[in-house]
Amino acid sequence: MGTARETRVRWLCAVLVLVCLTPSITGVVDVTIVSKYQFFAESADTWLYCYYTGSLVNQNGYRFGVEVDTGSGTAFTPQRASGAFIRGTSSRILDTAGDFRVGAFSCQIRDGNQTGKAITFKMKSQADVWPVAFTVTASLGDPVTLQMVQKSNRTGTLEWRKGGVGGTVLTGQNGLNLTITSVQSSDEGIYECYYQEDTDRKQGIMRLIVRDCAENKWGPPSCTDDCPVCYNGGVCDDNTGECVCPPGFHGHNCESACSYGMIGTSCTKACASGDCTGQLLCVTDPYGCSCPPGLMGIECNTGKTNGTYY
């Protein structure tokens, strides 16, 4: 028999081997795009921030991309002031950009052999309709309802459009709600709700994200693997089986909260001025967008703002 010391050494070696052989979660790309003043006033600037690990992928020659043509094309406006900071980049979209401030904007990252994109939104504060949520995530076959709320006194006929200018106008959908009884992958995309003949760019904008598996399953096309439990609103990635955590949370199961004002998969990035209040935080699919922890409402300004997430 070996000594107690030899036993401890053998045990330690076994533990080290086990740790080395245990796979780590690496599939969630660390990128957060932040929309500051997601509802902007007529004569106001508005900001985009992108926090990431890895390298930025330029889109159409610029660090931020325009996802669809919502009325001003797909080129990012030159009426901007760009900046860079540790672990991120930013763009101040000037009020002189006018309607180019409206739309769905993205930031794309490459980290090793992985790429990831996060998408956010900007709308006029005077828009006729606002979304209840900027993103809705559904699993294959789920019933889903996209919801808007009336914000102006305008009357007339509402329309829904998918895919921007040149996309599909959804016939027979003339209310504030759009219901899909059994969602399919082809339903994923950016949706706009607006009044017919609207030339003022006062539409509501939102995005439907569709997981290519049934709820709590991953690994398309068979989708036979069970998802882990994702806490705090995290969503199981249908391709990797990993939890994509809400901004402000981290861990294999999104079980841990970041310190106040910190975001990113390892909580190493800080919102501008150390405060995320009033900003829309968006990460990779299938999670999408939400407010900072503890805050609610489409403007992310309702709830606790006392320097703690709880």
VOBA-1610 file (N, C-alpha, C; in pm, whole numbers, padded with zeros to 5 digits, always signed):
BEGIN
Met+00084-00120+00000Met+00000+00000+00000Met+00087+00125+00000Gly+00044+00229-00071Gly+00119+00353-00074Gly+00089+00436+00048Thr+00172+00533+00067Thr+00150+00626+00177Thr+00033+00717+00146Ala-00014+00786+00252Ala-00124+00881+00233Ala-00085+00990+00134Arg+00043+01030+00139Arg+00089+01135+00047Arg+00083+01086-00097Glu+00125+00961-00122Glu+00120+00905-00257Glu-00024+00895-00306Thr-00113+00858-00216Thr-00255+00849-00253Thr-00308+00985-00297Arg-00272+01088-00221Arg-00318+01223-00256Arg-00262+01267-00391Val-00134+01232-00417Val-00072+01269-00544Val-00144+01201-00660Arg-00173+01068-00644Arg-00243+00997-00750Arg-00381+01056-00773Trp-00448+01092-00665Trp-00583+01153-00678Trp-00576+01286-00751Leu-00474+01367-00718Leu-00459+01496-00783Leu-00431+01480-00932Cys-00347+01384-00967Cys-00317+01359-01108Cys-00442+01318-01184Ala-00524+01232-01119Ala-00648+01188-01184Ala-00741+01305-01208Val-00749+01396-01110Val-00834+01513-01125Val-00786+01601-01238Leu-00653+01620-01247Leu-00598+01704-01353Leu-00627+01645-01490Val-00615+01513-01504Val-00646+01448-01631Val-00793+01467-01666Leu-00880+01451-01566Leu-01024+01467-01589Leu-01056+01608-01634Val-00993+01707-01569Val-01017+01846-01607Val-00972+01872-01749Cys-00856+01818-01785Cys-00803+01839-01920Cys-00890+01775-02026Leu-00953+01662-01990Leu-01035+01591-02088Leu-01178+01641-02093Thr-01217+01723-01995Thr-01354+01772-01992Thr-01370+01888-02089Pro-01462+01881-02186Pro-01477+01989-02283Pro-01531+02114-02217Ser-01486+02227-02265Ser-01536+02355-02216Ser-01630+02415-02318Ile-01717+02501-02272Ile-01811+02566-02362Ile-01740+02677-02436Thr-01732+02664-02568Thr-01662+02764-02647Thr-01747+02813-02764Gly-01868+02763-02774Gly-01946+02790-02893Gly-02020+02922-02895Val-02028+02992-02782Val-02102+03118-02778Val-02005+03232-02807Val-02023+03295-02921Val-01936+03407-02959Val-01969+03527-02871Asp-01865+03591-02821Asp-01880+03702-02727Asp-01897+03833-02802Val-02020+03870-02831Val-02048+03997-02897Val-02181+04052-02845Thr-02181+04177-02808Thr-02302+04247-02764Thr-02311+04379-02839Ile-02421+04403-02906Ile-02444+04532-02969Ile-02546+04608-02885Val-02514+04733-02858Val-02596+04815-02768Val-02652+04933-02845Ser-02782+04952-02834Ser-02848+05068-02894Ser-02883+05167-02784Lys-02813+05278-02783Lys-02841+05385-02688Lys-02931+05485-02757Tyr-03044+05515-02693Tyr-03152+05593-02755Tyr-03210+05514-02873Gln-03262+05395-02841Gln-03325+05313-02944Gln-03448+05382-03002Phe-03508+05472-02923Phe-03612+05562-02975Phe-03555+05703-02970Phe-03523+05758-03085Phe-03453+05887-03088Phe-03549+06000-03126Ala-03521+06117-03071Ala-03600+06236-03103Ala-03565+06288-03242Glu-03652+06369-03297Glu-03639+06416-03435Glu-03503+06481-03461Ser-03457+06564-03369Ser-03332+06638-03392Ser-03223+06594-03295Ala-03213+06463-03272Ala-03116+06410-03175Ala-03022+06309-03239Asp-02901+06303-03186Asp-02808+06198-03224Asp-02848+06068-03154Thr-02796+05958-03204Thr-02820+05829-03142Thr-02694+05744-03156Trp-02673+05649-03064Trp-02545+05578-03057Trp-02561+05428-03076Leu-02458+05368-03136Leu-02440+05223-03140Leu-02306+05189-03075Tyr-02305+05084-02993Tyr-02181+05033-02935Tyr-02173+04884-02964Cys-02053+04836-02992Cys-02032+04692-03010Cys-01917+04649-02919Tyr-01947+04556-02828Tyr-01848+04502-02735Tyr-01821+04357-02776Tyr-01693+04319-02786Tyr-01666+04187-02841Tyr-01531+04133-02798Thr-01515+04001-02818Thr-01387+03933-02809Thr-01358+03875-02946Gly-01238+03897-02997Gly-01203+03851-03131Gly-01173+03969-03221Ser-01209+03958-03347Ser-01185+04066-03443Ser-01314+04105-03513Leu-01325+04233-03540Leu-01444+04288-03603Leu-01445+04255-03752Val-01560+04216-03803Val-01577+04190-03946Val-01650+04308-04007Asn-01585+04379-04099Asn-01650+04492-04164Asn-01764+04443-04254Gln-01869+04522-04259Gln-01985+04492-04342Gln-02005+04609-04439Asn-01997+04578-04567Asn-02006+04682-04670Asn-01907+04796-04643Gly-01788+04757-04596Gly-01683+04855-04576Gly-01688+04931-04446Tyr-01780+04893-04355Tyr-01789+04965-04229Tyr-01807+04867-04115Arg-01781+04915-03994Arg-01782+04827-03876Arg-01922+04787-03833Phe-02024+04865-03867Phe-02163+04827-03840Phe-02234+04802-03972Gly-02329+04708-03970Gly-02405+04678-04090Gly-02550+04717-04077Val-02617+04731-04191Val-02761+04755-04198Val-02824+04626-04248Glu-02910+04565-04168Glu-02959+04430-04197Glu-03054+04424-04315Val-03150+04515-04320Val-03245+04519-04431Val-03273+04665-04467Asp-03325+04684-04585Asp-03364+04818-04629Asp-03502+04851-04572Thr-03504+04937-04471Thr-03632+04980-04413Thr-03677+05114-04469Gly-03612+05158-04577Gly-03653+05282-04643Gly-03539+05372-04684Ser-03416+05341-04636Ser-03301+05426-04669Ser-03184+05345-04726Gly-03213+05228-04779Gly-03107+05145-04836Gly-03037+05062-04731Thr-02928+04996-04772Thr-02854+04907-04682Thr-02710+04955-04658Ala-02680+05078-04697Ala-02548+05134-04668Ala-02555+05212-04537Phe-02452+05197-04454Phe-02450+05270-04327Phe-02424+05417-04356Thr-02497+05503-04287Thr-02490+05646-04314Thr-02350+05704-04294Pro-02305+05793-04383Pro-02179+05864-04359Pro-02192+05977-04257Gln-02316+06008-04218Gln-02338+06113-04118Gln-02319+06054-03979Arg-02193+06034-03944Arg-02161+05963-03821Arg-02027+06010-03767Ala-02005+05979-03640Ala-01875+06000-03576Ala-01836+05869-03511Ser-01726+05810-03556Ser-01688+05677-03511Ser-01584+05684-03400Gly-01582+05581-03320Gly-01486+05575-03211Gly-01449+05432-03178Ala-01340+05415-03107Ala-01296+05282-03063Ala-01255+05290-02917Phe-01269+05180-02846Phe-01232+05173-02706Phe-01190+05031-02676Ile-01138+05007-02557Ile-01094+04874-02520Ile-01210+04776-02531Arg-01189+04671-02608Arg-01289+04564-02628Arg-01413+04613-02700Gly-01403+04717-02783Gly-01523+04757-02853Gly-01505+04869-02952Thr-01616+04904-03016Thr-01621+05013-03112Thr-01756+05081-03101Ser-01765+05204-03151Ser-01890+05278-03139Ser-01912+05364-03261Ser-02036+05405-03279Ser-02072+05499-03385Ser-02183+05590-03335Arg-02157+05718-03343Arg-02257+05819-03309Arg-02324+05862-03439Ile-02450+05825-03455Ile-02523+05860-03577Ile-02583+05998-03556Leu-02542+06092-03637Leu-02578+06232-03617Leu-02722+06259-03658Asp-02780+06361-03599Asp-02919+06396-03632Asp-02933+06433-03779Thr-02823+06479-03840Thr-02826+06515-03983Thr-02844+06392-04072Ala-02830+06272-04015Ala-02854+06150-04093Ala-03001+06131-04123Gly-03088+06201-04050Gly-03232+06193-04077Gly-03285+06052-04065Asp-03357+06007-04168Asp-03422+05877-04164Asp-03323+05760-04172Phe-03197+05788-04204Phe-03096+05682-04202Phe-03073+05629-04060Arg-03124+05699-03961Arg-03112+05652-03824Arg-03209+05539-03793Val-03310+05521-03876Val-03412+05418-03855Val-03364+05286-03914Gly-03382+05177-03839Gly-03352+05048-03899Gly-03303+04943-03803Ala-03254+04834-03863Ala-03195+04721-03789Ala-03046+04718-03821Phe-02964+04729-03718Phe-02819+04742-03735Phe-02749+04624-03668Ser-02631+04589-03721Ser-02563+04470-03671Ser-02414+04492-03654Cys-02356+04402-03576Cys-02212+04397-03552Cys-02171+04251-03565Gln-02070+04225-03647Gln-02028+04087-03673Gln-01884+04067-03628Ile-01858+03950-03565Ile-01729+03922-03503Ile-01676+03786-03551Arg-01545+03779-03564Arg-01479+03650-03588Arg-01386+03623-03470Asp-01401+03506-03411Asp-01317+03466-03298Asp-01268+03325-03324Gly-01142+03312-03368Gly-01092+03182-03409Gly-01163+03137-03535Asn-01220+03017-03530Asn-01294+02966-03646Asn-01444+02990-03634Gln-01483+03072-03540Gln-01625+03101-03519Gln-01659+03244-03560Thr-01778+03262-03610Thr-01829+03396-03637Thr-01962+03412-03566Gly-01993+03533-03531Gly-02120+03562-03464Gly-02166+03702-03496Lys-02294+03721-03495Lys-02353+03851-03526Lys-02460+03882-03423Ala-02467+04008-03383Ala-02575+04056-03297Ala-02644+04171-03368Ile-02776+04177-03354Ile-02858+04274-03428Ile-02940+04356-03331Thr-02945+04488-03354Thr-03023+04577-03270Thr-03108+04670-03357Phe-03178+04763-03293Phe-03279+04842-03364Phe-03279+04987-03321Lys-03327+05072-03413Lys-03351+05213-03382Lys-03478+05258-03454Met-03559+05336-03380Met-03684+05387-03433Met-03703+05531-03391Lys-03792+05599-03461Lys-03829+05734-03421Lys-03915+05728-03295Ser-03890+05820-03203Ser-03973+05825-03083Ser-04116+05864-03119Gln-04134+05929-03235Gln-04268+05969-03279Gln-04334+05864-03369Ala-04280+05743-03371Ala-04337+05638-03455Ala-04483+05612-03419Asp-04560+05576-03520Asp-04703+05551-03499Asp-04726+05427-03412Val-04644+05325-03433Val-04657+05201-03355Val-04519+05160-03304Trp-04520+05103-03184Trp-04398+05051-03122Trp-04413+04902-03099Pro-04305+04825-03109Pro-04315+04683-03075Pro-04326+04663-02924Val-04393+04557-02885Val-04395+04520-02743Val-04255+04472-02702Ala-04188+04403-02793Ala-04049+04359-02773Ala-03978+04366-02907Phe-03850+04400-02906Phe-03777+04411-03032Phe-03745+04275-03092Thr-03730+04173-03009Thr-03708+04037-03061Thr-03801+03940-02990Val-03845+03842-03067Val-03923+03729-03014Val-03855+03602-03063Thr-03826+03511-02971Thr-03764+03383-03007Thr-03867+03272-02992Ala-03878+03190-03096Ala-03972+03077-03095Ala-03900+02952-03142Ser-03952+02837-03102Ser-03900+02709-03147Ser-03988+02654-03258Leu-03931+02568-03339Leu-04000+02514-03455Leu-04135+02455-03415Gly-04240+02498-03485Gly-04374+02448-03460Gly-04453+02523-03356Asp-04388+02616-03286Asp-04457+02694-03184Asp-04558+02790-03246Pro-04667+02820-03175Pro-04749+02935-03213Pro-04680+03061-03163Val-04684+03168-03239Val-04618+03291-03197Val-04700+03411-03244Thr-04702+03515-03162Thr-04771+03639-03197Thr-04674+03754-03186Leu-04659+03828-03295Leu-04579+03951-03296Leu-04673+04066-03263Gln-04635+04147-03165Gln-04726+04248-03113Gln-04670+04389-03125Met-04757+04480-03167Met-04728+04623-03169Met-04830+04695-03082Val-04796+04815-03040Val-04890+04900-02967Val-04901+05034-03038Gln-05021+05089-03038Gln-05046+05219-03101Gln-04986+05330-03015Lys-04911+05421-03078Lys-04848+05530-03004Lys-04890+05668-03054Ser-04964+05675-03161Ser-05007+05804-03216Ser-05158+05803-03236Asn-05211+05917-03279Asn-05354+05927-03308Asn-05386+05896-03453Arg-05289+05854-03527Arg-05309+05828-03669Arg-05410+05715-03689Thr-05489+05727-03791Thr-05587+05624-03825Thr-05564+05579-03969Gly-05621+05468-04003Gly-05606+05415-04138Gly-05584+05265-04133Thr-05525+05212-04237Thr-05503+05068-04249Thr-05357+05035-04221Leu-05337+04944-04129Leu-05202+04898-04098Leu-05159+04787-04193Glu-05030+04782-04220Glu-04972+04674-04299Glu-04852+04615-04224Trp-04826+04488-04251Trp-04705+04423-04202Trp-04618+04385-04322Arg-04488+04405-04306Arg-04393+04370-04411Arg-04279+04290-04350Lys-04233+04189-04422Lys-04120+04106-04378Lys-04006+04121-04478Gly-03888+04150-04427Gly-03771+04156-04515Gly-03742+04291-04574Gly-03806+04395-04525Gly-03775+04531-04570Gly-03833+04565-04706Val-03787+04678-04761Val-03830+04722-04894Val-03793+04614-04995Gly-03890+04576-05077Gly-03867+04467-05170Gly-03896+04331-05111Gly-03929+04328-04982Gly-03964+04204-04916Gly-04110+04168-04940Thr-04169+04101-04844Thr-04306+04051-04858Thr-04402+04132-04774Val-04503+04192-04840Val-04614+04254-04767Val-04713+04143-04735Leu-04742+04126-04607Leu-04824+04014-04562Leu-04971+04047-04575Thr-05032+03996-04678Thr-05172+04026-04707Thr-05262+03972-04598Gly-05365+04048-04568Gly-05462+04007-04468Gly-05419+04033-04326Gln-05301+04091-04308Gln-05253+04124-04173Gln-05262+04275-04156Asn-05371+04322-04098Asn-05398+04466-04092Asn-05422+04515-03950Gly-05377+04440-03851Gly-05393+04482-03712Gly-05260+04498-03642Leu-05266+04525-03514Leu-05145+04545-03435Leu-05075+04413-03401Asn-05146+04302-03415Asn-05088+04171-03385Asn-05080+04087-03511Leu-04970+04011-03523Leu-04954+03917-03634Leu-04930+03780-03572Thr-05019+03686-03599Thr-05011+03553-03538Thr-04970+03449-03641Ile-04874+03366-03604Ile-04831+03252-03684Ile-04862+03127-03603Thr-04945+03039-03655Thr-04995+02927-03575Thr-04890+02819-03553Ser-04803+02797-03650Ser-04696+02697-03637Ser-04572+02752-03707Val-04482+02808-03628Val-04371+02883-03687Val-04272+02788-03755Gln-04221+02833-03871Gln-04122+02759-03947Gln-03996+02844-03965Ser-03888+02781-04008Ser-03762+02854-04025Ser-03778+02970-04122Ser-03862+02952-04222Ser-03882+03057-04322Ser-03951+03180-04266Asp-04010+03168-04148Asp-04077+03283-04086Asp-03978+03377-04017Glu-03856+03331-03995Glu-03757+03416-03928Glu-03727+03539-04013Gly-03709+03652-03946Gly-03674+03773-04019Gly-03716+03898-03947Ile-03695+04011-04014Ile-03728+04142-03959Ile-03864+04185-04013Tyr-03951+04222-03921Tyr-04089+04260-03954Tyr-04109+04408-03923Glu-04189+04472-04009Glu-04227+04612-03986Glu-04379+04624-03990Cys-04432+04709-03906Cys-04574+04739-03905Cys-04589+04889-03924Tyr-04673+04929-04018Tyr-04683+05071-04053Tyr-04820+05098-04116Tyr-04854+05225-04122Tyr-04977+05264-04190Tyr-04953+05275-04340Gln-05050+05228-04416Gln-05040+05239-04561Gln-05015+05384-04601Glu-04932+05400-04703Glu-04894+05532-04755Glu-04808+05611-04656Asp-04752+05544-04556Asp-04662+05614-04463Asp-04533+05649-04535Thr-04501+05777-04542Thr-04376+05824-04602Thr-04286+05890-04499Asp-04325+05881-04372Asp-04252+05950-04265Asp-04159+05858-04187Arg-04149+05732-04228Arg-04064+05634-04160Arg-04101+05621-04013Lys-04230+05610-03987Lys-04278+05597-03849Lys-04328+05455-03821Gln-04261+05358-03882Gln-04300+05219-03864Gln-04244+05161-03736Gly-04310+05055-03689Gly-04256+04974-03582Gly-04171+04863-03642Ile-04061+04829-03577Ile-03967+04729-03629Ile-03939+04625-03520Met-03936+04499-03558Met-03900+04393-03464Met-03847+04273-03542Arg-03798+04175-03470Arg-03737+04058-03535Arg-03788+03929-03471Leu-03820+03832-03556Leu-03857+03698-03512Leu-03738+03605-03534Ile-03695+03540-03426Ile-03586+03443-03431Ile-03648+03304-03414Val-03614+03213-03503Val-03672+03078-03499Val-03561+02976-03475Arg-03572+02901-03366Arg-03484+02787-03340Arg-03527+02671-03430Asp-03429+02605-03494Asp-03461+02500-03590Asp-03488+02365-03525Cys-03533+02367-03402Cys-03573+02246-03330Cys-03695+02278-03245Ala-03761+02173-03199Ala-03871+02194-03105Ala-03815+02245-02973Glu-03903+02294-02890Glu-03862+02348-02760Glu-03785+02243-02679Asn-03675+02289-02617Asn-03591+02206-02530Asn-03516+02096-02604Lys-03505+02109-02737Lys-03427+02014-02816Lys-03324+02090-02899Trp-03214+02021-02935Trp-03115+02083-03022Trp-03052+01977-03111Gly-02980+02025-03216Gly-02912+01937-03309Gly-02991+01906-03434Pro-03025+02010-03514Pro-03100+01985-03637Pro-03016+01905-03737Pro-03077+01824-03825Pro-03223+01819-03844Pro-03296+01719-03753Ser-03222+01626-03690Ser-03291+01525-03610Ser-03344+01582-03479Cys-03269+01677-03420Cys-03312+01744-03296Cys-03347+01645-03186Thr-03260+01547-03166Thr-03287+01445-03066Thr-03219+01472-02932Asp-03132+01570-02928Asp-03058+01598-02804Asp-03138+01692-02715Asp-03128+01668-02585Asp-03199+01751-02487Asp-03116+01874-02452Cys-03183+01987-02445Cys-03118+02112-02406Cys-03088+02112-02257Pro-02984+02183-02217Pro-02962+02204-02074Pro-03065+02303-02020Val-03073+02312-01890Val-03157+02415-01828Val-03081+02548-01837Cys-03144+02649-01895Cys-03084+02782-01905Cys-03160+02876-01812Tyr-03092+02926-01711Tyr-03157+03011-01611Tyr-03160+03157-01655Asn-03240+03235-01583Asn-03247+03381-01600Asn-03286+03424-01741Gly-03363+03338-01809Gly-03410+03374-01942Gly-03318+03335-02055Gly-03210+03263-02024Gly-03120+03216-02130Gly-03191+03123-02226Val-03137+03112-02348Val-03201+03032-02452Val-03102+02928-02504Cys-03148+02805-02521Cys-03065+02696-02572Cys-03038+02716-02721Asp-02910+02720-02757Asp-02870+02731-02898Asp-02904+02600-02967Asp-02986+02606-03071Asp-03031+02485-03137Asp-02920+02415-03215Asn-02809+02484-03243Asn-02698+02423-03317Asn-02590+02365-03226Thr-02568+02425-03111Thr-02460+02382-03022Thr-02507+02318-02893Gly-02632+02340-02856Gly-02682+02289-02730Gly-02634+02366-02609Glu-02576+02483-02631Glu-02527+02565-02521Glu-02627+02676-02489Cys-02621+02727-02369Cys-02708+02836-02328Cys-02650+02969-02376Val-02730+03045-02449Val-02694+03182-02482Val-02758+03270-02376Cys-02675+03336-02299Cys-02724+03406-02180Cys-02773+03546-02213Pro-02869+03595-02135Pro-02910+03735-02147Pro-02793+03826-02112Pro-02788+03945-02168Pro-02686+04041-02127Pro-02690+04062-01975Gly-02574+04056-01912Gly-02567+04073-01768Gly-02563+03944-01690Phe-02567+03829-01761Phe-02557+03699-01697Phe-02452+03614-01768His-02398+03517-01695His-02296+03430-01753His-02299+03295-01684Gly-02213+03205-01732Gly-02208+03069-01679Gly-02264+02969-01778His-02229+02841-01759His-02276+02736-01849His-02429+02735-01859Asn-02495+02767-01750Asn-02642+02766-01747Asn-02699+02904-01719Cys-02619+03007-01743Cys-02662+03146-01718Cys-02703+03166-01572Glu-02635+03094-01484Glu-02675+03094-01343Glu-02617+03209-01263Ser-02522+03282-01320Ser-02452+03386-01244Ser-02475+03523-01305Ala-02490+03622-01218Ala-02508+03760-01263Ala-02374+03831-01269Cys-02358+03917-01368Cys-02239+04003-01375Cys-02251+04114-01271Ser-02141+04180-01244Ser-02145+04300-01162Ser-02223+04408-01236Tyr-02272+04505-01162Tyr-02355+04610-01221Tyr-02279+04681-01334Gly-02347+04697-01447Gly-02290+04768-01560Gly-02196+04686-01646Met-02178+04557-01613Met-02087+04471-01688Met-02166+04375-01777Ile-02112+04350-01896Ile-02176+04261-01992Ile-02069+04174-02058Gly-02112+04086-02149Gly-02020+03995-02217Gly-02026+03857-02155Thr-01981+03756-02230Thr-01991+03618-02183Thr-01907+03593-02059Ser-01806+03678-02035Ser-01725+03665-01913Ser-01736+03789-01825Cys-01833+03874-01854Cys-01858+03995-01773Cys-01737+04088-01770Thr-01665+04098-01881Thr-01543+04179-01884Thr-01560+04311-01957Lys-01680+04336-02010Lys-01705+04461-02081Lys-01798+04549-01999Ala-01774+04679-02003Ala-01857+04773-01926Ala-01935+04863-02020Cys-02063+04881-01990Cys-02143+04978-02065Cys-02080+05116-02053Ala-02106+05201-02151Ala-02054+05338-02148Ala-02093+05405-02017Ser-01998+05470-01954Ser-02017+05538-01825Ser-02049+05440-01713Gly-02035+05310-01739Gly-02059+05209-01637Gly-02204+05187-01603Asp-02294+05236-01687Asp-02438+05226-01659Asp-02511+05190-01788Cys-02585+05080-01786Cys-02658+05034-01905Cys-02803+05083-01908Thr-02844+05162-01811Thr-02984+05204-01801Thr-03031+05272-01930Gly-03150+05232-01976Gly-03209+05294-02094Gly-03153+05245-02226Gln-03068+05144-02223Gln-03005+05095-02345Gln-03055+04955-02378Leu-03071+04930-02507Leu-03114+04799-02555Leu-02990+04714-02581Leu-02981+04600-02514Leu-02864+04512-02523Leu-02901+04388-02604Cys-02823+04359-02707Cys-02855+04246-02795Cys-02732+04157-02814Val-02754+04026-02806Val-02646+03929-02823Val-02682+03836-02939Thr-02604+03731-02956Thr-02623+03641-03069Thr-02753+03562-03057Asp-02798+03512-03172Asp-02915+03424-03174Asp-02881+03294-03098Pro-02981+03229-03042Pro-03123+03262-03054Pro-03178+03351-02943Tyr-03090+03418-02867Tyr-03143+03500-02759Tyr-03205+03629-02811Gly-03126+03712-02879Gly-03179+03839-02929Gly-03152+03954-02835Cys-03255+04032-02803Cys-03238+04158-02729Cys-03319+04160-02600Ser-03269+04237-02505Ser-03343+04263-02382Ser-03283+04383-02312Cys-03347+04422-02205Cys-03296+04531-02122Cys-03186+04478-02030Pro-03110+04568-01969Pro-03018+04525-01864Pro-03097+04458-01751Pro-03036+04366-01678Pro-03106+04300-01567Pro-03166+04401-01469Gly-03288+04375-01428Gly-03356+04463-01332Gly-03435+04574-01395Leu-03418+04594-01527Leu-03491+04700-01596Leu-03593+04639-01691Met-03700+04712-01716Met-03809+04661-01798Met-03858+04769-01892Gly-03953+04729-01977Gly-04013+04823-02070Gly-03935+04831-02199Ile-04001+04870-02307Ile-03937+04875-02437Ile-03825+04979-02440Glu-03831+05079-02349Glu-03726+05180-02341Glu-03622+05147-02234Cys-03641+05035-02165Cys-03544+04987-02064Cys-03515+05091-01956Asn-03618+05161-01915Asn-03598+05266-01813Asn-03691+05250-01693Thr-03753+05133-01680Thr-03841+05106-01568Thr-03781+04996-01482Gly-03769+05021-01352Gly-03714+04922-01262Gly-03604+04979-01177Lys-03518+04892-01128Lys-03413+04934-01035Lys-03298+05002-01109Thr-03260+05117-01061Thr-03145+05189-01116Thr-03057+05238-01001Asn-03046+05157-00897Asn-02973+05198-00777Asn-02833+05141-00768Gly-02779+05102-00884Gly-02642+05051-00885Gly-02631+04903-00859Thr-02744+04832-00855Thr-02741+04687-00838Thr-02836+04625-00939Tyr-02809+04499-00974Tyr-02897+04427-01065Tyr-03014+04365-00991Tyr-03009+04361-00858Tyr-03115+04294-00783Tyr-03164+04384-00672
//
